Amino acid sequence: MSIELLADRDTEVGVDLAAAAEAADQFLRALGVDTDTESMRRTPHRMAHAYAELFTPRPFDLTTFPNDEGYDELVLARRIPVRSVCEHHLLPFVGTAHVGYLPGARILGLSKLARVVEHFACRPQVQERLTKQIADWLHDQLDPKGVGVVIEAEHTCMTLRGVRATGSSTITSTLLGSLRHDPRSRGEFLALAGVAN
């Protein structure tokens, strides 16, 4: 069985690369950057393509299988790469996600945990919302006994500008079901994810 990942409203909006490149050129010029030099001439075009790539998730099917063996222990994918863009400054944040669940009647194709992370990261985001969207979506689609998501990321809007807190990272978590309410399950998830309990 597969559950199709439906595109949401944000991913249905059309992309106009020519208009984006023109806007990028105007943006750079407004900041005093000369885009007429040989090395900068194609930069607005490259910017448009780069942001279009960052904001466009790849479609996929959420493949699930019957939990025939009645597996009832934690399934956890650690260190899933996360790359997104802060919605407040449009600067990147990058890090890792640890995503786990306690199966119910169905189990998930493991690569799909990374696909769900990528799907929700492909838009201007805040880390708190991203963490909750991943957990809520898995909870709604799988109907598991519990879901846990922990994301640790470095935000360049904080490390390269403003406070310039080089080396700092932000950790967010969302725990649902028994991973939230059962102290032993919660502790196991956080320990396996490498987060102090």
C-alpha positions in Angstrom: 0.0 0.0 0.0 1.2 3.5 -0.7 -0.2 6.8 0.5 0.3 9.5 -2.0 2.0 12.6 -0.7 -0.3 15.4 -1.9 1.2 18.7 -2.9 0.1 21.4 -0.7 -0.8 25.0 -1.7 2.8 26.2 -1.3 4.2 23.7 -3.9 1.4 24.3 -6.4 2.4 28.0 -7.0 4.0 28.4 -10.4 7.7 29.3 -10.8 8.6 32.2 -13.1 12.4 32.0 -13.4 12.7 34.9 -15.7 10.8 37.2 -13.4 12.8 35.9 -10.4 16.1 36.5 -12.2 15.0 40.1 -13.1 14.0 40.7 -9.4 17.3 39.2 -8.2 19.2 41.6 -10.5 17.2 44.6 -9.2 17.7 43.4 -5.6 21.5 43.1 -6.1 21.7 46.5 -7.8 19.7 48.1 -5.0 22.3 46.8 -2.6 25.1 48.4 -4.7 26.3 45.2 -6.3 27.4 45.6 -9.9 25.9 42.8 -12.0 27.4 44.0 -15.3 30.8 42.4 -14.7 31.7 39.2 -16.5 31.7 37.1 -13.3 28.4 38.6 -12.0 26.4 38.8 -15.2 24.7 35.4 -14.7 24.4 35.7 -10.9 20.7 36.8 -10.9 19.9 33.8 -13.1 21.8 31.5 -10.8 20.1 33.0 -7.8 16.7 32.4 -9.3 17.5 28.7 -10.1 19.1 28.1 -6.6 16.0 29.4 -4.7 13.6 27.6 -7.0 15.5 24.4 -6.3 15.5 25.1 -2.5 11.7 25.7 -2.6 10.6 22.8 -4.7 10.2 19.4 -3.0 10.4 16.2 -5.0 7.1 14.3 -5.2 7.0 10.8 -3.7 4.6 8.1 -2.4 4.6 7.3 1.3 5.1 3.6 1.0 3.8 1.5 3.9 3.7 -2.2 4.6 1.6 -4.4 6.9 3.3 -4.8 10.3 2.8 -8.6 10.0 5.3 -9.5 12.8 3.6 -7.1 15.2 6.9 -5.1 15.6 6.3 -2.8 18.6 9.7 -1.3 19.2 11.1 2.0 18.2 12.1 2.6 14.5 14.5 5.6 14.3 16.3 7.2 11.4 19.2 9.4 12.7 21.2 12.2 11.2 18.8 12.9 8.3 20.3 16.0 6.5 18.1 19.1 6.8 18.5 22.1 4.7 16.0 24.9 4.7 15.7 28.7 4.5 14.8 30.9 7.4 11.5 32.7 6.5 12.6 35.8 8.3 15.9 36.5 6.4 15.8 34.0 3.5 19.2 32.7 4.8 19.9 29.0 5.0 19.8 26.8 8.0 21.3 23.3 7.9 21.6 20.4 10.3 20.2 17.0 11.0 16.9 15.4 12.0 16.3 12.3 14.0 12.8 10.9 13.2 11.3 7.9 14.9 8.0 6.2 15.5 6.4 3.3 17.3 4.6 1.2 14.7 0.9 0.5 14.7 -0.7 -1.7 12.1 1.7 -0.5 9.3 5.4 0.1 9.0 7.0 2.7 6.7 9.6 2.4 4.0 12.7 3.8 5.8 13.8 6.2 3.0 10.4 7.9 3.3 11.4 9.3 6.7 14.1 11.4 4.9 11.6 12.2 2.1 9.1 13.7 4.6 11.9 15.8 6.2 12.9 17.1 2.8 9.3 17.8 1.7 8.6 20.1 4.6 12.0 21.7 4.6 11.6 22.9 0.9 10.1 26.2 1.7 10.8 29.3 3.8 10.5 27.9 7.3 11.1 28.3 11.0 12.6 25.3 12.7 9.9 24.9 15.3 7.1 24.6 12.7 9.3 22.3 10.6 9.7 19.9 13.5 6.0 19.9 14.3 4.9 19.5 10.6 7.0 16.4 10.2 5.7 14.8 13.4 2.1 15.7 12.8 2.1 14.5 9.2 3.7 11.1 10.1 1.2 10.8 13.0 -1.8 11.5 10.7 -0.6 9.3 7.8 0.7 6.2 9.8 -1.5 6.2 12.9 1.5 4.9 14.9 1.6 4.5 18.7 4.0 7.4 18.9 6.2 9.8 16.8 9.3 11.7 17.7 11.2 14.3 15.8 14.3 16.2 16.9 16.1 18.7 14.7 19.4 20.3 15.4 20.5 23.1 13.0 22.8 26.0 12.5 21.0 29.2 11.4 23.1 31.4 9.3 20.7 34.3 10.0 22.2 34.0 13.6 25.8 33.0 12.8 26.7 35.2 9.8 24.7 38.3 10.6 23.1 40.1 13.6 24.5 38.5 16.8 27.1 36.5 14.8 26.9 33.6 17.3 29.4 31.4 15.4 29.1 27.7 16.3 25.7 27.9 17.9 22.9 25.5 17.0 19.2 25.2 17.8 17.5 22.1 18.9 13.7 21.5 18.6 11.6 18.5 19.3 8.1 17.2 18.9 6.9 14.1 20.6 3.5 12.6 20.1 1.6 9.6 21.5 3.4 7.3 23.8 6.7 9.0 23.0 5.3 12.0 24.7 3.3 10.4 27.5 5.3 7.3 28.5 8.6 8.3 30.3 10.4 5.0 29.3 9.5 5.4 25.6 10.4 9.1 25.7 13.7 8.4 27.3 14.6 5.6 24.9 13.8 7.9 21.9 15.9 10.8 23.2 18.8 8.5 24.2 18.9 6.8 20.8 18.6 10.2 19.1 21.6 11.4 21.1 19.7 14.0 23.0 20.2 14.3 26.8 17.0 13.4 28.7 
